[in-house]
Amino acid sequence: MARPAAVSPDQIRTTVLAMLAEAELDPEHAPPTSERFRRVVAVRKLRARLGAGDPAMLSRTLNTIEAEVVRAGLAQVAIPGLPDPIAEQMRALWQAAVAVQLDEVVRLREDATRAAEASDAARRDAELRTEMLRVELADLRAQVTARDSELANLRADCRSLTERAATLNGAAAGLQAERDTVTATLAQTRQSHADEFAAVHTRYEGLSRQLLQETEHQRHALQAERERLAGQVSEARERVAALEGLRDRLLTELAGERDARQHAAAEAAALTTLVSEQRALLQTMQAAQPAQAATHGAASATPGRRRRTSATPSVATPSPAGPVAQARRKAR
């Protein structure tokens, strides 16, 4: 909350004019400029003269009074020895230059204000950063405390592990002694095993020589058996060749017998046909005998009819040789 002003703007204006009059910068003397005004009246001097007041308010009021005094003094500047039109032009030129200078002063003041605001923002950022760093520092302190407690626990664990390591070293020494004993026993066992292996190797060499001899004998026996079997195979092949020749001859004879059997079957069929024809002829002749008897009786009764009957051609008796010849020709 802003503090109330200890002095009023009228008091400030009166005090500033009094300070200018004391320094002979009033309108009756030489016209005041911005540099001379600042040398005579400053915020620090004005606040010391008043005895109180807000520096920011004093600065703003002092800037306003400075602009009024400098412009009023320039308007009343008299240039001796010059005509009035030229003096008027010189005043206008001087006022324009002063106005430009005042604009530059205003711009610089605005730049200073912006710089102050930027510095305030930077200060606030720095304060926020400081606060964040404080929070981080508190976190780091908490972490350091936790690490200290963890380190204490680790040290306790380290002591217990050291004691355990000492115990394990003692056990390792005992195990080392046992290992030495076992190593000596193992060396003795290996030596006995080597001796036994040498004996077994010697026995193996004897058995190997014996096995080679037996294998050689079996090889010779197998060779002789192979030669004997080869001779038997040759004899068997010759026997098979003879049997194959016999089989071919028997097949040829069987084919001849088959042809003869077929010829005999054809002749039997021809004879069967001939017998059938003879039987049919015999039956025909037996049937014709009663008819001939009846014919002879009628002829004795009527001589004229006998003449006519005798004039008819007689039935020819078939010869048995004809069908037999035909059957033989068919069979052939």
Helices and strands as residue ranges (DSSP letters): H 9-22, H 34-40, H 43-50, H 55-75, H 84-301, H 303-311, H 321-331
